[in-house]
Amino acid sequence: MKNQRLYWIDPTSPPTSFPGIEAALKEPDGLLAVGGDLHSERLLCAYERGIFPWYVEGQPILWWSPDPRCVLIPGQFHLSRRLARDIRRSALSTTANSAFERVIRACAEPREHQDGTWITKDMMDAYCRLHDEGWAHSIEVWHDDRLVGGIYGVAIDRVFFGESMFSRETNASKIAFLALCKWGSERGIRLVDCQVESPHLLTLGATTLPRNEFATRLRELCPSRTPMAGLPAGPVAVSNLL
């Protein structure tokens, strides 16, 4: 512990100026560096290396690479019998990339047992810019014309780096995640990065990988920085996800 140090990234430094992820602190788990900026090129370089930004208003930008890493293979999404039954009976519909800014704003809303939000205005602006550039994507869940759930993240080659999801109706975020896995898999996505393990993610089929194994998978699955394209605009009835 005493030999560990936190790296400073100058905002004027090249976007690739990240230390190796093995240098991340053990406590707090995965904190790797501080500083830099949220320009698109630096964010893409970070994701390709298994690093993501996570900080709250008033802090400098903090960069993380936790060990282990929570991931989900799209074909291993756990669809419980109860969820499948509810989907068959559901009148909800799904779309992709039709309300990205609304999804990220909904994800930033205060939640029970949570003080503040890590999705700052600067983060919103950065990911909306990535969306405009074709890297960031959202899945929306609708009840008639009301947005009731969604998920957003960044897709590079065959990996989707999930950032956040929200739900205003029962199962809405699960449906968004299911749509992401189904539609992403059809377009070559082979791994969904869930960042940090949670009981909820584990119930959906997520598992954990040692950080070095996760980094190896990224090198295999993100060789050429190709964006994901062709997500259905919808609306698509959620029963079609089964």
SESE-557207 format. One record per residue: residue in three letters; x, y, z of N, C-alpha, C in turn. Coordinates in steps of 0.001 Angstrom, whole numbers, plus 500000, padded with zeros to 6 digits. Each point is the difference from the previous one (the first is absolute). Layout:
ALAXYZXYZXYZ...
This chain:
MET500823498797500000499177501203500000500863501262500000LYS501084499990500804500778501223500131500721500361498696ASN500176499027499096500674500278498734499044500449498900GLN498704499978500286499044500400498985499923501522499918ARG499748500499498809499864501434499815498900500266498995LEU499392501175500130498932500401499096500597500866498895TYR499694499680498758500570500695498860499189501257499674TRP500706501052499627499374501240499553500098500063498482ILE498860500292499355499966500154498546499779501472499684ASP500960500600499343499857501399499604498985500095498863PRO499065500954500067499004500125498924500602500230498625THR501236500505499946500639500248498708500779498783499497SER500042498946500790500773498814499613499264499224498917PRO500693499126499258499333499206498961498882499143500591PRO498963499698499219498873499198500505500407498617500484THR501138499508499539500472498674500407500761500015501322SER500085501162500637500854500143501188499357499414501259PHE499786498685499984499510499292501182501070499033500475PRO500155499858501300500911498962500490499407498617499749GLY500802498975500111499485498646499889498990499716501105ILE498968499241499677498925499784500977500476499226501222GLU501114499292499891500520499287501171500469500961501088ALA500118501294499658500424501005500981498837500523500842ALA498783499564499731498833500490500740500115499654501485LEU499470500889500826500039499788501443499113498822500400LYS500374499370501098499154498959500579498918500606500877GLU500261501177500541499018500683500836500119501501499787PRO498955500679499451498769499394499498500266499160498751ASP499259498903499898500279498990498993499911500553498587GLY501133499977499308500018500343498593500295501436499664LEU500150500879500980500315501398499679501401500064499398LEU500076500509498776501238499940499224500662501353499799ALA499198501017499682500574501284499619498999501117500266VAL500510501213499981499170501180500208500412501064498991GLY499011500761499525500303501084499072499583499686498582GLY500651500619499052499656499803498595498767500790499601ASP499265499479499037498797500659499514499042498928499489LEU498828500438499534498993499070499517499811500112498497HIS501043500387499287499904500039498551499815498585499460SER499353499888498870499629498696499459501200499076499832GLU501092500506499470501156499138499737500564499424501298ARG500041500803501069500522499480501265499052498952500577LEU498697500245499888499037499022500500500126498678499245LEU500105500044498686500125498776499222501299499265500333CYS501078500741500151501263499376500399499875499339501365ALA499272500646500908499809499435501339499235498684499921TYR498863500002499305499195498785499926500778498845499378GLU500760500270498963500782498945499348501014499375500947ARG500376500731501039500986499516500973499343499464501274GLY498667499984500046499326499509501195499884501031501104ILE499927501267499617499955501121500958498741500811499742PHE499383500528501050498829500849499819500016501134501031PRO499350501143499684499932501116500948498808499842500943TRP500203500401501236498930499925501001500350500956501134TYR499249501061500130500276501004501026498721500790500235VAL499997500818501047498827500801500308500339501475499842GLU498966500808499927500172501444499826500927500545501080GLY500958500846499573500942500598500939501318499251500091GLN500041498751499507501242499242499959500685500181498647PRO501309499790499946500640499881498680499542498698499358ILE500277499826498715499637498760499319500817498852500602LEU499315498947500400500652498812500542499827498854499013TRP501069499254499779500005498898499035500196498686500737TRP499202498982499621499933498762500764500205498766499117SER500554498957500611500083498684499377499965498961501126PRO498805499657500478499881499120501171500397498559499690ASP500315499274501054500362498591499900499273499236501106PRO499106499048499636499716499505498654499061500934499241ARG499725499649498741499107500787499148498722499212499777CYS498867500684500118498704499359499798499642500069498515VAL499662498863499425499693499925498565498808499077499780LEU499404500114498823498931499090499614500163499648498524ILE499964498723499694500004499541498606498560500055499503PRO499709500725498918498611500223499589499144498742499948GLY500546498909499484499225498772499892499717499331501323GLN500611500510501092499801499415501313499123500863500904PHE499304500985499385499029500765500786498998499029500616HIS499783500119501315499097499066500687498566500519499914LEU499216499343499182498597500349499838499179499051500872SER499592500477501160499222499150500902498625499714499409ARG499385498933500451498663499662499517499012501111500331ARG500172500604501168499087501079500384500164501205499087LEU501260500380499712500222501141499123499471499702498600ALA500229498777499500499484499637498678498480500080499964ARG499366499541501057498531500069500071499530501450499977ASP500662500841500812499599501410500049500213500679498648ILE501061499646499295500267500596498690498924499592499000ARG499586498758500035498952499543499075498713500786500203ARG499729500399501225498764500708500329500147501520499898SER501219500468499758500289501426500091499522500765498771ALA499578501241500251499636500913498915501121501005499722LEU501154499804500633501114500918499806500634499795498631SER500751501015499564500752499904498753501407500525500221THR500884499681499077501394500406500116500451500712498727THR500960500879500170500665500656498869501490500052500299ALA500770500383499008501438500186500178500412501355499445ASN500768500733500795500583501275499568498957501039499592SER498802499904500535498975500988499655499847501081501068ALA500586499795501179499870500994501075501224499925500913PHE501198500063499397501223499815500768500111501003501152GLU499808501266499707500165501008501048498980499809501115ARG498777499612499667498994499760501032500389498814500879VAL500599498984499408500433498840500783501111500383500968ILE500999500722499524501111500342500893499533500956501103ARG499059500887499688499460500884501033499187499212501030ALA499258499005499536499238499167500933500942499192500895CYS501094499498499436500979499271500797500649500890501059ALA500059501301499734500635500933500928499067500466501120GLU498726499658499920499062500448501027500321499367501348PRO499694500710501105500270499442501342499291498671500199ARG500660499099500744499433498690500288499970499784501509GLU499119499124500405499884499690501418501309499415500515HIS500404500435501198501225499536500653501254500400499225GLN499922501079499226501165500462499248500094501508500104ASP501157500487500421500220501438500126500588500542498702GLY499257500879499355500518500628498797500088499036498838THR500758500413498981500164499184498793501401500172499461TRP500511498939499364501304500111499362499876500440498554ILE498760500080499489499797500443498618499855501519500012THR501123500678499983500019501455500060499623500585498637LYS499834501314499962499709500654498721501111499755498993ASP501251500058500471501120499749499092499950498579499454MET499617499033500848499876498619499537498878499892498971MET498856500637500276498901499983499029500445500550498663ASP500661501142500034500453500621498756500961499080499250ALA500912499354500739501008499144499369499355498799499324TYR499027499379500681499398498793499424498990500336498910CYS499355501132500102499153500448498882500855500260498764ARG501202500517500214500912500213498879500424498645499405LEU500307499030500860500328498664499502498826499385499247HIS498798500285500461498818499506499290499901500626498613ASP500204501303499934499955500682498701501065499456499045GLU501104499530500559501102499478499188499839498514499671GLY498949499373500534499715498607499664500564498968500953TRP500544500429501146500612499059500940499087499640501170ALA499228500938500485499131499756501154498587499696499515HIS499338499068500673498682499529499582499073499881501206SER498726500083499714498991499825501052498923499039499525ILE499429499294500955498797499208499782498915500612500862GLU498852500272499408498887500614500729498850499015500146VAL499298500083501112498791499207500232498851500974500216TRP498907499771499284498885500935499978498699499344500462HIS499232500764500735498600499660500282499175501050499275ASP499443499623498862499398500972499084501072501010499611ASP499812501284500307501009500998499641500816500453501211ARG499971499223501077500716500357501230501242499131500146LEU501137500646500184501259499284500179500054499415501412VAL500065498664500113499922499364501313501259499218500366GLY500934499887499081501228499292500314501014500165498885GLY501254499676500303501019500110498969501379499663500511ILE500922499892499068501403499716500291500836500724498953TYR501208500428500369500889500606499016501436499573500267GLY500817500103498971501406499662500127500727500243498690VAL501200499484499909500889500228498857500324498661499354ALA499883499921498683500310498775499263501250500212499149ILE500987499124500195501220500016499189500247498581499519ASP500060499827498700500178498674499413498956499039500561ARG500436498972500726499079498961500471499719500075501495VAL500234501178500604499745500190501427499068501188500208PHE499008499806500854499144501106500425500361500320501442PHE500427501228500227500393500455501330498802500693500640GLY499279499278500847498805500555500615500338501069501023GLU499219501068499999500235501091500933498934500083501101SER498736500032499631498956500111501025498664499606499390MET499046499645500875498642499715499554499035500491501068PHE498731500141499607498994500479500939498684499300499720SER499107500069500980498696499364499866498958500802500756ARG498890500286499321498863500678500629498779499088500092GLU500108498814499431498967498981500110500667498652500218THR499298499073500609500543498677500272500572499369498727ASN501210499511500110500691499264498928500499500873498855ALA499786501309500039500356500826498841501506499985499721SER500827500077501037501440499971499750500455498612499553LYS499364498939500527500333498639499552499662499830498519ILE498874500550499589499604499915498594501002500749499123ALA500450501174500467501005500752499250501282499195499861PHE500409499350501077501217499193499977499834498796499067LEU498832499363500049499720498876499104500067500441498542ALA499391501151499686500043500514498628501434500295499574LEU500782500580500904501404500266499699500727498706499662CYS499803498952500816500680498729499766499556499368498684LYS498706500029499719499486499380498777500467500770498773TRP499775501301499977500346500789498825501510500133499837GLY500710500138501135501447500094499924500620498721499478SER499511498846500500500519498718499553499806499822498500GLU498857500441499489499729499904498569500948500873499183ARG500643500947500647500914500917499306501445499799500428GLY500292498847500553501385499629500268500501500243501404ILE499189500558500884500452500225501373500147498653500701ARG501178499771500584500275498737500666500210500148501507LEU500084501221500470500221500215501429499387501331500403VAL499275500003501121499473501234500575500762500269501298ASP500674501128500066500710500405501211499003500637500959CYS499855499397501181499085500526501027500761500730501101GLN501303500103499863500881500736500895500105499366501380VAL499036500258500888500113499570501393498874499024500338GLU500343498928500646499044498950500364498909500521500933SER498774499554499773498885500280500909499085498783500016PRO499255499779501087499071498860500043499010500020498841HIS499519501196499637499028500109498914500594499508498683LEU501232500412499688500639499579498752500244498495499988LEU500351499442501144500241498560500053498730499216499721THR498851500522500427498740499297499717499684500010498502LEU500579500936499246499754500084498562500994499178499183GLY500920499326500688500948499143499295501418500525499952ALA500255501137500640501355500552500004500924499130500847THR501277500091499714501019499309500772501199500935500133THR501080499519500589501175500854500159501208499355499340LEU500879500853499506501275499577499430501123500700500754PRO501117499330500260501171500709500503500373501122499027ARG500500501096500529500276501160499155500942499677498849ASN501024499194500241500931499686498907499329499165498918GLU499062499124500386499272499226499004499041500888499216PHE499380500960500686499136500959499314500803500788498968ALA501203500433500378500850500760499077500365499147498779THR500256498721500207500294499107498888498808499893499062ARG498799499871500568498796499931499170499826501276499180LEU500297501150500597499879501264499261500951500033498815ARG501209499518500194500956499991498883499510499101498867GLU499316498926500356499472499081498994498768500567499299LEU499137500691500766498694500412499489499965501437499495CYS501014500791500311500037501402499544501285500268499212PRO500193499310498880501264500165499272500045501188499060SER498847500547499604500032500953498882499150501244500196ARG499427500169501181499133501147500314498951500223498907THR499086499077499911498889500080499068498722500292500772PRO499191500971499562498749500283500711498931498957499687MET499038499893500889498854499129499761498942500799499259ALA499378499396499010498997500706499203498806499101499764GLY498882500614499585498856499239499559499043499558501067LEU500057500600501194499016499653501018498608500384499515PRO498995499189500307498642500322499520499471501276500641ALA499418500853499187499445501242500535498705499746500747GLY499289498962499604498759499630500697498868500928499647PRO498921500005500794499887499204501240499777498522499726VAL500535499170500915499873498558499905499296499501501259ALA498961499230499851499279499434501146500975499136500793VAL499951500119501332500959499258500800499819498495499861SER498806499543499645499796498563499816500849499455498861ASN500432500866499088500861499563498893501441499729500452LEU500305500345501253501336499737500516500172498554500412LEU498901499272500147500076498607500460500350499080498851
